[in-house]
């Protein structure tokens, strides 16, 4: 039986294996390269390009002044996740556009409402100012009518006395010319002349006093002039000018100012405050024909003065106390009340006189207003501005 010998070379096997390995490595590298290129292209088509297109559309839309949904161009006719993203962006953009339009409409409506409110506020202020002036003029008109009626009495006495004196003087002269005058006639004429002269002088002084008080108060109420004055004397002048109004009621008024208080301020404001307090009390605190008492007092404390106004009328209901200084608040709207009397008082005390005003009231017992303000009133706003 024979033998077979197989002879091989290790070097050749190693070389062959190395050649095969190198060939496989090259194949793998080429395959990976092709796969990478294919994936890159797919990524470009599927991911990067749609994202870039979406980014460019959003940037273009954000840079556009007049934003329009139609300016956003998104990938279409796709059936993948990017189509969902594009659709979501489209819906979000549409919602943002709707919200933006709604906000624009709301801002426009707010601007229009603000303009209307400002216009209405200006008109309300103008109306309020006109009503305040009308209230002042009505107060002044009542003052004029009352003082005219009050002055009519002494003027009537003066006219009657002057007429009697004139007639008796003519008769006395005729008797004197005829030379038939008697001592008794001379005495009677002398007594009549003295009495007539006394009545004429007394009533002339009374009329002059009323006219002077009215003149000062009327000038102060119709102007905002600043001057120095003594409070007690001025309170008497104001009350004297208001006595014709008080005479038509059963209400008495007491004025108390125990010490001399010199003020540097606005007497017109003081006059308006006292007048409004008095007319408000006569209109609301007392029923028609009711007997009542009003007390007006002034005291000094350091550099301030306290002006108190009290009545023993019906009082103010608790639910009305917080509203009495509000403009246009009145419980007698149908009886001619404007609701500005106490509002004017509050503004005069707190602004013109630079003080404070408080009120206390109890039903069935009466009401008291206490105004506290400095002896030297603050400068008017116009003066500060200038």
KAJO-V904906 format. One record per residue. N is the residue number from 1. PHI is phi in degrees with one decimal (* if undefined). PSI is psi in whole degrees, 0 to 359 (999 if undefined). D_LAST is the distance of its C-alpha to the last C-alpha in Angstrom with 1 decimal. Layout:
N|PHI|PSI|D_LAST / N|PHI|PSI|D_LAST
This chain:
1|*|137|143.5 / 2|-92.5|177|141.2 / 3|-121.2|146|137.7 / 4|-116.8|129|134.4 / 5|-112.1|125|132.1 / 6|-109.5|115|128.4 / 7|-110.2|127|126.9 / 8|-133.8|163|123.0 / 9|-111.8|122|120.6 / 10|-60.8|323|117.6 / 11|-63.7|319|115.8 / 12|-66.1|321|116.1 / 13|-63.4|315|114.9 / 14|-61.9|319|111.8 / 15|-65.3|319|111.1 / 16|-64.7|317|111.4 / 17|-61.9|317|109.1 / 18|-60.4|321|106.5 / 19|-65.9|319|106.8 / 20|-67.8|319|106.2 / 21|-63.1|316|103.3 / 22|-62.3|320|101.6 / 23|-63.6|318|102.2 / 24|-66.2|321|100.7 / 25|-62.2|318|97.7 / 26|-63.7|320|97.1 / 27|-63.0|317|97.5 / 28|-63.5|317|95.0 / 29|-62.6|315|92.5 / 30|-63.3|319|92.9 / 31|-64.1|316|92.6 / 32|-62.6|321|89.4 / 33|-63.4|316|88.0 / 34|-63.2|318|88.8 / 35|-63.2|318|87.3 / 36|-62.9|318|84.2 / 37|-65.5|318|83.7 / 38|-64.4|316|84.4 / 39|-65.9|321|81.9 / 40|-63.3|317|79.3 / 41|-65.4|318|79.7 / 42|-63.4|318|79.6 / 43|-62.3|321|76.5 / 44|-63.0|316|74.9 / 45|-74.4|321|75.8 / 46|-88.7|325|75.2 / 47|-115.8|300|72.3 / 48|-66.2|312|70.5 / 49|-64.2|314|70.3 / 50|-61.0|319|69.0 / 51|-63.6|318|66.4 / 52|-64.3|320|65.4 / 53|-65.3|319|65.2 / 54|-64.6|317|63.1 / 55|-61.5|313|60.8 / 56|-62.6|320|60.3 / 57|-64.9|317|59.6 / 58|-67.9|319|57.0 / 59|-63.1|317|55.3 / 60|-62.9|320|55.3 / 61|-67.5|322|53.9 / 62|-69.9|330|51.1 / 63|-84.5|352|50.2 / 64|-81.8|129|50.1 / 65|-66.6|308|46.6 / 66|-93.4|95|47.9 / 67|-66.6|132|50.2 / 68|-137.7|134|53.4 / 69|-62.3|329|56.3 / 70|-69.3|345|58.8 / 71|-78.1|346|57.8 / 72|-87.4|114|59.3 / 73|-105.0|115|63.0 / 74|-115.6|158|65.1 / 75|-57.0|137|68.9 / 76|-126.6|169|70.9 / 77|57.4|40|74.4 / 78|-116.6|155|74.8 / 79|-126.1|32|76.5 / 80|-123.5|191|75.4 / 81|-63.2|326|72.7 / 82|-67.0|331|70.4 / 83|-65.7|322|70.7 / 84|-66.3|318|69.4 / 85|-62.0|315|66.6 / 86|-62.9|320|65.7 / 87|-67.2|320|65.9 / 88|-64.2|317|63.7 / 89|-62.3|319|61.1 / 90|-61.4|317|61.3 / 91|-69.5|319|60.7 / 92|-63.0|318|57.8 / 93|-63.9|319|56.2 / 94|-64.1|319|56.7 / 95|-64.3|318|55.2 / 96|-62.1|320|52.2 / 97|-63.3|317|51.8 / 98|-63.5|317|52.0 / 99|-62.8|321|49.4 / 100|-64.9|317|47.1 / 101|-64.6|321|47.5 / 102|-64.9|319|46.9 / 103|-67.5|321|43.7 / 104|-61.6|316|42.5 / 105|-65.0|320|43.3 / 106|-65.3|318|41.6 / 107|-63.2|320|38.5 / 108|-63.8|317|38.5 / 109|-64.5|321|39.0 / 110|-65.8|318|36.2 / 111|-62.9|317|33.8 / 112|-64.3|318|35.0 / 113|-65.0|321|34.7 / 114|-64.4|317|31.2 / 115|-62.6|317|30.2 / 116|-64.3|320|32.0 / 117|-65.1|317|30.4 / 118|-63.0|319|26.8 / 119|-63.6|315|27.8 / 120|-64.2|322|29.4 / 121|-65.5|318|26.5 / 122|-63.2|316|24.1 / 123|-63.8|322|26.8 / 124|-64.8|317|27.2 / 125|-63.7|317|23.6 / 126|-62.6|317|23.7 / 127|-63.0|318|27.0 / 128|-62.1|314|25.8 / 129|-61.3|319|22.9 / 130|-64.0|320|25.4 / 131|-68.1|322|27.9 / 132|-61.9|315|25.5 / 133|-63.5|320|24.8 / 134|-63.2|322|28.6 / 135|-62.9|318|29.2 / 136|-64.2|316|27.1 / 137|-65.9|323|28.9 / 138|-65.3|319|32.2 / 139|-62.4|317|31.6 / 140|-66.2|322|30.8 / 141|-62.4|317|33.8 / 142|-63.6|322|36.0 / 143|-63.0|316|34.7 / 144|-60.6|312|35.5 / 145|-62.4|317|38.9 / 146|-65.3|315|39.7 / 147|-66.5|322|38.8 / 148|-60.7|318|40.6 / 149|-66.9|320|43.7 / 150|-67.7|319|43.3 / 151|-69.0|334|43.0 / 152|-60.7|328|46.0 / 153|-66.1|304|48.3 / 154|-64.0|327|47.8 / 155|-64.9|321|47.7 / 156|-64.0|318|51.0 / 157|-63.6|317|52.6 / 158|-61.0|316|51.4 / 159|-63.6|317|52.9 / 160|-64.9|315|56.1 / 161|-64.8|319|56.5 / 162|-65.2|324|55.8 / 163|-66.7|315|58.4 / 164|-62.0|316|61.0 / 165|-62.2|320|60.3 / 166|-65.3|315|60.6 / 167|-63.6|315|63.9 / 168|-66.0|327|65.4 / 169|-67.4|320|64.5 / 170|-63.1|315|66.3 / 171|-63.7|319|69.3 / 172|-63.8|320|69.3 / 173|-66.8|319|69.1 / 174|-61.7|317|72.0 / 175|-65.2|322|74.1 / 176|-67.0|321|73.2 / 177|-67.3|325|74.2 / 178|-76.8|348|77.5 / 179|72.6|18|78.3 / 180|-112.4|28|79.1 / 181|-83.3|143|76.3 / 182|-112.1|162|77.2 / 183|-63.2|322|75.8 / 184|-63.9|323|75.1 / 185|-67.5|322|73.1 / 186|-63.0|316|71.1 / 187|-63.5|316|70.4 / 188|-62.4|317|69.5 / 189|-64.7|320|67.1 / 190|-63.1|315|65.5 / 191|-62.8|318|64.9 / 192|-64.6|318|63.5 / 193|-64.7|319|61.2 / 194|-63.8|314|60.0 / 195|-65.9|317|59.4 / 196|-63.8|318|57.7 / 197|-63.1|320|55.5 / 198|-62.9|315|54.6 / 199|-63.6|319|53.7 / 200|-64.7|315|51.7 / 201|-66.1|315|49.7 / 202|-62.9|314|49.1 / 203|-74.5|330|48.0 / 204|-65.9|319|45.9 / 205|-64.5|320|44.1 / 206|-62.3|315|43.8 / 207|-64.7|317|42.4 / 208|-62.5|320|39.9 / 209|-64.1|316|38.8 / 210|-63.4|316|38.3 / 211|-65.5|321|36.4 / 212|-65.2|315|34.1 / 213|-61.7|314|33.4 / 214|-61.5|318|32.9 / 215|-60.6|313|30.7 / 216|-66.1|314|28.3 / 217|-65.7|319|28.3 / 218|-64.6|318|28.0 / 219|-62.6|317|25.0 / 220|-66.0|320|23.3 / 221|-69.7|332|24.2 / 222|-97.8|5|22.9 / 223|-136.3|166|19.5 / 224|-116.7|32|16.7 / 225|-69.7|144|16.5 / 226|-101.1|136|16.3 / 227|-159.0|170|19.2 / 228|-92.5|141|22.0 / 229|-158.6|162|25.2 / 230|-97.7|125|28.5 / 231|-64.4|315|29.0 / 232|-60.3|314|32.8 / 233|-63.6|321|32.8 / 234|-69.4|323|30.1 / 235|-60.8|319|32.1 / 236|-63.1|320|35.1 / 237|-63.4|317|33.4 / 238|-64.9|314|32.3 / 239|-64.0|323|35.8 / 240|-63.2|321|37.4 / 241|-69.9|340|35.6 / 242|-97.4|356|36.8 / 243|-60.3|324|40.4 / 244|-56.9|325|41.6 / 245|-69.7|319|40.7 / 246|-68.7|330|42.5 / 247|-63.4|336|45.5 / 248|-83.0|1|46.3 / 249|-123.9|178|46.7 / 250|-106.3|24|48.9 / 251|-100.7|132|46.0 / 252|-97.8|154|45.3 / 253|-129.4|135|42.1 / 254|-114.3|133|41.8 / 255|-117.1|130|38.7 / 256|-135.4|123|38.6 / 257|-145.6|83|36.2 / 258|-64.0|335|38.5 / 259|-123.8|161|36.1 / 260|-77.8|123|33.4 / 261|-121.3|109|30.0 / 262|-91.9|128|27.0 / 263|-116.3|149|23.7 / 264|-120.4|100|20.2 / 265|-172.4|223|18.5 / 266|-120.9|97|18.9 / 267|-63.0|331|22.5 / 268|-60.0|323|22.3 / 269|-67.1|317|22.0 / 270|-61.0|315|25.0 / 271|-61.3|316|26.9 / 272|-66.7|322|26.4 / 273|-62.8|310|27.4 / 274|-63.0|317|30.6 / 275|-61.7|315|31.4 / 276|-68.4|321|31.2 / 277|-59.9|314|33.2 / 278|-66.4|311|35.8 / 279|-65.1|326|36.2 / 280|-66.5|318|36.3 / 281|-66.3|318|39.0 / 282|-65.0|328|41.0 / 283|-82.1|328|40.9 / 284|-118.2|329|41.7 / 285|-81.3|329|43.1 / 286|-122.0|141|45.9 / 287|-75.7|164|48.6 / 288|-62.8|125|49.4 / 289|83.5|356|51.2 / 290|-71.8|136|50.8 / 291|-78.5|132|50.5 / 292|-150.7|173|47.6 / 293|-135.3|133|45.3 / 294|-120.0|131|41.6 / 295|-115.9|129|40.2 / 296|-122.0|120|36.7 / 297|-136.7|154|36.0 / 298|-137.1|132|33.3 / 299|-134.5|154|33.8 / 300|-108.9|140|31.8 / 301|-139.4|106|32.0 / 302|58.0|241|30.3 / 303|-100.7|19|26.6 / 304|-126.7|160|26.8 / 305|-127.3|140|28.4 / 306|-112.2|121|30.6 / 307|-107.8|117|31.0 / 308|-111.7|137|34.3 / 309|-130.0|115|35.6 / 310|-127.7|147|39.2 / 311|-137.1|157|41.9 / 312|-106.2|38|45.6 / 313|-83.8|207|45.6 / 314|-77.1|346|46.8 / 315|83.8|173|44.1 / 316|-112.0|131|42.3 / 317|-58.2|144|44.4 / 318|-56.9|325|43.5 / 319|-71.3|346|42.9 / 320|-97.4|345|40.1 / 321|-59.9|322|38.2 / 322|-77.1|352|36.2 / 323|-111.3|351|35.2 / 324|-64.6|335|34.4 / 325|-93.2|359|30.6 / 326|-73.0|142|30.7 / 327|-64.9|141|29.5 / 328|71.8|8|32.5 / 329|-87.0|122|35.0 / 330|-152.4|149|37.5 / 331|-98.7|3|41.2 / 332|-129.3|51|41.6 / 333|-60.7|319|40.5 / 334|-76.8|351|43.5 / 335|-105.2|17|43.0 / 336|97.0|3|39.6 / 337|-73.7|134|37.4 / 338|-94.4|341|34.2 / 339|76.9|19|33.4 / 340|-113.4|350|29.8 / 341|-57.3|303|30.3 / 342|-74.3|333|30.1 / 343|-64.5|319|27.6 / 344|-62.8|318|25.2 / 345|-60.2|313|26.2 / 346|-60.8|315|25.6 / 347|-66.5|321|22.0 / 348|-64.7|316|21.3 / 349|-69.4|313|22.9 / 350|-81.2|333|21.6 / 351|-106.9|299|18.0 / 352|-64.4|314|17.0 / 353|-89.9|349|19.3 / 354|67.7|37|19.1 / 355|-124.1|205|22.8 / 356|-134.3|158|25.9 / 357|-139.1|126|28.6 / 358|-126.8|159|32.2 / 359|-134.5|140|35.2 / 360|-127.2|137|38.9 / 361|-151.9|147|41.6 / 362|-140.7|128|45.4 / 363|-57.8|131|47.5 / 364|83.5|351|49.5 / 365|-118.3|335|47.9 / 366|125.7|183|44.3 / 367|-136.2|146|40.7 / 368|-133.6|134|38.1 / 369|-111.5|132|34.3 / 370|-123.4|114|32.6 / 371|-108.0|128|28.9 / 372|-121.4|126|27.6 / 373|-149.6|159|24.1 / 374|-72.5|157|22.8 / 375|-64.8|327|23.3 / 376|-108.6|112|19.6 / 377|-68.5|150|17.5 / 378|-66.4|157|14.5 / 379|-66.2|148|11.0 / 380|-64.0|157|10.1 / 381|-61.2|324|8.5 / 382|-63.3|322|6.1 / 383|-68.2|320|5.2 / 384|-64.2|318|5.5 / 385|-66.2|316|3.8 / 386|-68.6|999|0.0
